[in-house]
Amino acid sequence: MSDAEIPFFSRIWLSWLVAFRVLFDGALAARVVGAIEGREPAALPQAPASEPPPKRAPEPEAPKERDTTAALQLLALMQREGRLIDFLEEDVASFSDADIGAAARVVHEGCRKALREHCTLAPVRAEDEGAVITIEEAKPAQIKLTGNVEGKGPYKGTLKHKGWRCEELRLPVAVAGHDAHVLAQAELEL
């Protein structure tokens, strides 16, 4: 195959593409006919210099990969202190409620310790749950409106949950070679 030859499957695509271009572009059709008859192809007419070249739409940016390291670190801390993943992955259907409750108490204590050690939490709203409050506008990142939501604020309703906000997150600095995806190492007793 010479440098001028096009591979078979590329020619299939090209024939489909050229068929539609020839159908809608008379100048290109004339050049194709000239090439088939063995004539030198005529140059396509150039656009006048005063016309700017057509603008191409900007290429969309590739979505950025999210950094999940902090979330994985927090999950690993919950596993280390409270064995959260072990508890959630355990099939508890065969255990009694008393056994599940006892295990939940241990998991709760350890996870609460890890959370309080590494994260400073504050409520989104200061009012007591059950209080009737009025807000001027809905801020979906802070307050979820439920029930019969109509129109624009002000909104008056009962606070069902205060919400939580992370004021400060203090995670350990990862050492070189640390794989954040390993939430708990496998253990091998020798």
BATOR-718915 format. One record per residue (C-alpha): z, x, y; residue in three letters. Coordinates in steps of 0.001 Angstrom, whole numbers, plus 524288, in hexadecimal, padded with zeros to 5 digits. Each point is the difference from the previous one (the first is absolute). Layout:
BEGIN
ZXYALA
...
//
This chain:
BEGIN
800008000080000MET
7FC45805A980D35SER
808597FF8B80C40ASP
7F78F7F4D580516ALA
802987F7117F453GLU
80A6A7F5798009AILE
807B07FC8B7F3A0PRO
7FC6D7F3757F8DEPHE
80C027F7E380396PHE
7FEF98045180E2FSER
7F1D97FB507FFD6ARG
8044A7F2AA7FAFEILE
809637FEB880B7FTRP
7F5B98053080972LEU
7F5B47F64F7FB48SER
8093A7F4A780240TRP
803D88051B80D66LEU
7F202802F58044DVAL
7FB327F2997FB92ALA
809017F93E809AAPHE
7FD95809E080AD3ARG
7F13D7FE917FE8FVAL
801687F13880051LEU
806F88003C80D29PHE
7FA8680C5A80684ASP
7F1517FFAA802ABGLY
7FF5980E25804ABALA
8066F804D07F394LEU
7F6C37F7927F7E5ALA
7F45280695806A6ALA
8058580D7F7FD00ARG
8023B7FC557F1B5VAL
7F1F77FB1A7FEC7VAL
7FB3880CB780629GLY
8081A807F57F65CALA
7FAAA7F8307F480ILE
7F20680244804AEGLU
802B280E8C8016DGLY
7FF998009D80ED2ARG
80997807D7807FAGLU
80AF67F6FD80401PRO
7FFBE7FCB280E57ALA
80C1C8031780796ALA
808777F46480344LEU
7FFA87FC9180E6CPRO
80B358060A80763GLN
809177F786807F8ALA
7FEC4801FB80EAFPRO
8092580A888050AALA
806DB7F66F8090DSER
805657F7F97F4C8GLU
80CBA8053C7FA71PRO
80078801547F148PRO
806397F4567F948PRO
80E9E8014B7FE86LYS
8057F800CE7F260ARG
80C5B7F8DD7FCD8ALA
80B51809737FE79PRO
80379803167F213GLU
80C777F9107FBFBPRO
80B61809237FDD5GLU
80465801AB7F21DALA
80D247F96A7FDFCPRO
80AEF809C18013CLYS
808178020D7F3EBGLU
80DEA7FB8F8024FARG
80AE7809DD7FEA4ASP
809517F9E77F641THR
808DC80BD37FEBATHR
80B6B7F9F88078EALA
7FF8F7F3747F807ALA
7FF82807B77F356LEU
80B4F808938046CGLN
808637F4148030ALEU
7FC997F9FC7F2D2LEU
8038680CD27F942ALA
80D17800308072ELEU
802C37F2107FB7BMET
7FCD5804397F227GLN
8087E80C27800C7ARG
80BDE7F92A805CBGLU
7FEDF7F2667FA17GLY
7F61C800F97F4DEARG
7F85F7F520806CALEU
7F32C8025E7F8E3ILE
806CD800907F2C0ASP
806AD7F3028030DPHE
7F3787F963804A3LEU
7F7FB8050D7F492GLU
80A137FB9C7F5DFGLU
7FD0B7F3467F8D8ASP
80CA67F8C3802DDVAL
7FC7C7F3597F8FCALA
80834803897F416SER
80C1F80400807CEPHE
80B057F6C4803ACSER
802317FC4180E29ASP
80CB9807C07FFC0ALA
7F8DA80C4A7FB6EASP
7F5717FE3D80A5DILE
80A4C7FDAA80A5CGLY
8075F80C527FC33ALA
7F36F808008006AALA
7FC037F9E180CF6ALA
80D1E803DB805E2ARG
7FDAA80E5F7FC6BVAL
7F1E57FFA6804E8VAL
804467F93880C97HIS
80AA080A0A802BEGLU
7F6FD80BB07FDD7GLY
7F46B7FA6F80786CYS
808B47FBD580B47ARG
8059A80DD5800A9LYS
7F248805F980048ALA
7FB4A7F65F80A43LEU
80B9F8021B808FDARG
7FF4880EC07FE6CGLU
7F1A6800E6803AFHIS
7FD3E7F42080887CYS
806987FA0380BCETHR
7FDBA7F1547FFD3LEU
801D47F5E480AABALA
7FD6F7F15D80007PRO
7F3C47FB4480700VAL
807ED7F4B5805DCARG
80E4F80135803F6ALA
803617F1857FE5DGLU
806FD7FB1E7F3DEASP
7F7C07FA1E7F535GLU
800387F13980172GLY
8007B800B380EE4ALA
7F64C7F7CE807C9VAL
7F8068091C808A3ILE
7F48B7FEBF80958THR
7F55C80A488015AILE
7F5AB7FFE580AB1GLU
7F4D28052C7F7BAGLU
7FD6C803517F1D6ALA
7FF9680E867FCE2LYS
7FB1F800167F1ECPRO
8044480E0E7FDC3ALA
80E107FBFF80300GLN
801857F17D7FD22ILE
7F9607F7B07F5AFLYS
7FEFB7F1C780409LEU
801647F65C7F4C8THR
800337F1427FEEDGLY
7F89A7F75D80997ASN
7F9A580A3C808D5VAL
7F7B27FA0080ABDGLU
7FA8D8048880CF4GLY
8053B80AD480889LYS
80E2680388802FEGLY
80A947FE838034BPRO
8045D7FDBE7F20CTYR
80D687FACF7FC47LYS
80523800F47F23AGLY
80A808044F7F693THR
8010580E8A7FD16LEU
7FED6800FC7F131LYS
8002080EE57FF25HIS
8033F80A4680A39LYS
7F585809577FB25GLY
8018680EA97FED5TRP
7FA9980B3A807EBARG
800BD80E6B7FC9DCYS
805BD8070380BBCGLU
7FFA180D897F9E0GLU
7FADD8058B7F33FLEU
8058D80CE87FB2EARG
7F885804597F40FLEU
8011480D6A7F9BDPRO
7F576809CA80359VAL
7F739801D87F43DALA
7FF9380DB07FA72VAL
7F341806B57FCC7ALA
7FA287FB027F35EGLY
807B27F33780057HIS
7F8507F4667FAABASP
804D57F3C380707ALA
7F9987F7857F592HIS
809E4804AA7F5E3VAL
80B317F6B68030DLEU
808C2804A67F4FDALA
7FD9980BB47F755GLN
7FF9D7FE1B7F16AALA
80C08805E07F99BGLU
7FF6E8087A7F3F6LEU
80CCA803BD7F986GLU
7FF8B80CC57F86DLEU
//
